């Protein structure tokens, strides 16, 4: 399985994903740093190919982007526990 993480060092959410990968012992992921200062996350290519909401982090698994669960949806509506 190939993992590509689109992230930025100063992004708290990106830091959480990197921490989870480290805790799980996942070391063979590809880093794709997104230049937030240059608004790379708002570029037409990023919005079209990576994340239509223009946010980081985004995780590509085996060349495909998994479904994104909106942050505003409560966990119990996604089948999890609050």
Residue, then its C-alpha position, 0 to 999 in steps of 0.5 A: x500500500x502506498x500512502x501520500x500525505x499532503x500536509x504542512x508543518x505548521x498545520x495542527x491537523x497535519x501534525x496529528x496525522x503524522x503523529x498517528x502514522x508514527x504511533x502505528x509504525x507506518x514509515x513508508x509514506x510519501x511526504x507532499x508538503x503543501x505551501x500554504x503561504x503561496x496558497x498552493x492549497x487553493x490552486x485549481x490543481x489542488x482543488x481538482x485533484x487533491x481536496x475540493x475544500x482546499x484543506x490540509x492534510x489530505x491522504x492519498x492511498x494507492x493513488x486514490x483519495x479516500x472519502x472525506x468526512x466533513x468535520x462538522x458531522x458529529x461522530x455518531x452520525x458517521x457510525x462512531x461514538x461521540 
